[in-house]
């Protein structure tokens, strides 16, 4: 047995196998995360260097008249951005996956491949492609909206439409991910189960809600938490389409752009690493809360449900 | 099939399902299609007839123009950016696979003190995004003298990809039958040899890990922007971002650079879409 062997002599091979992963991961992932949290408790000192200030940075972020509105704005925008993904992207993804797993649909592989295409493009491309399509100069969006009798507007340029528009662009790009994850779960449902229900006279609608949906609940949880973490970490699309300022007038500012701006500075405002680390700290708390709710709230409930069944 | 069609409800369902999928496919592809066809037109045609196709031969040649591509090739080093992206993605993927399989093998194969704890420690990074440590990561990279190098990006992407890679690979390695390994041990094979022997058996998992990491690394904007913004180390994504920002009013150049950066990815995607989708669906089941 390998266990006895490794107990007898020093298990060099185990160390050799594990060392590279542990070193790289610790040095470039765990250390920066921990050190960044530490830095959020420091501020530039007058004598140069950085001095420990406790939770003052967090206090400033929450109460100072220059910081608090930006933090609240970014948090609110980020939450709206998340709601669009959660209640539009994921249900549409589920609908498409259900259609793609249906026995009446032909050419599944082609549909699947084509619908997934936007997901492989970078945020930069997606951001600019939509900037062009929505540009009143080009008028493409105007031509299409006219069909539905909607008047064209500079959707990304107006304060009240920029964030919903940007969220929809992101939904357009990422719908492939929930679609694929739901599809994988739906395919895994045994055919006999569905066939038996069909023989009992279940309609497609009843089949979905009474059998398929309960069975893919674990995937619903995974998709939700992936959406949450991804959205509260988002930056690239806003940067590409609306610049790091979250234009117009911070209406598309997310935590990611707020973090970037604070860390690197923008225009005349110089960068501030410790305040940047503080915003990263807030993001860390938000994401961790989501993950913990998922792990202890959702997963435990599922386990209980499974035992009851 | 034909018999089913006689049921009226079936036909309606059939049409509804295909209609929905068809409309969504159009929504997904039309914006990209529009950008590609207009990148080969002159400026006037882009605005006057955006929905027509221009080709270099009659009767489609009236609006054909490649001035956008000429600007891109003259003003930006897309060949350098492309090479950089390729090096970063390929090397990071190789490192993730080599280092990841080694660690996953050790965690799955040996029962040693702290095995579970180490597994959990390595899994932390699946949920917590590495971006949150950027402030300290930048300082670390500067201190190591790695700022504006591809090495910095490779190391960061490797660290970023390892947690999920180890997690997935470990599950697959556990399924390899014990007898196989014990037989090899009886024959006097070293532990390293056994690791090497296992690798081909977990090929599906390796495919999944590659697929999960390839696209995010290639498309990432955050770390190239922060760790390697120099002209010599720009990746395609960052290069396109900066070029697009500078040439925002030159519609020909913008459309051409968008097409140039999208085409390689789309071609690769079409070539590997079967593996990619298989990887996504295999990795998703539990």
Interface residues (C-beta under 8 A of the other chain):
Chain A: X2 X3 X6 X11 X13 X14 X16 X17 X18 X20 X21 X22 X24 X25 X27 X28 X29 X30 X31 X32 X33 X34 X35 X36 X39 X92 X95 X96 X99 X100 X102 X104 X105 X106 X111 X112 X113 X114 X115 X116 X117 X118 X119 X120 X121 X122 X123 X124 X125 X128 X129 X130 X132 X133 X137 X138 X139 X140 X172 X175 X180 X181 X183 X184 X185 X187 X188 X204 X218 X219 X222 X225 X229 X233 X235 X236 X239 X240 X256 X259 X263 X264 X273 X274 X276 X277 X280 X283 X284 X287 X288 X291
Chain B: X10 X13 X14 X17 X18 X20 X21 X24 X25 X27 X28 X29 X31 X32 X34 X35 X46 X47 X50 X95 X99 X100 X102 X103 X105 X106 X107 X109 X110 X111 X112 X118 X121 X122 X124 X125 X127 X128 X129 X130 X131 X132 X133 X134 X135 X136 X137 X139 X140 X155 X156 X158 X159 X160 X162 X163 X166 X185 X190 X191 X192 X195 X215 X218 X219 X220 X221 X222 X226 X236 X237 X240 X241 X244 X251 X254 X255 X258 X261 X262 X265 X266 X269 X270 X273 X277 X280 X281 X282 X284 X285 X286
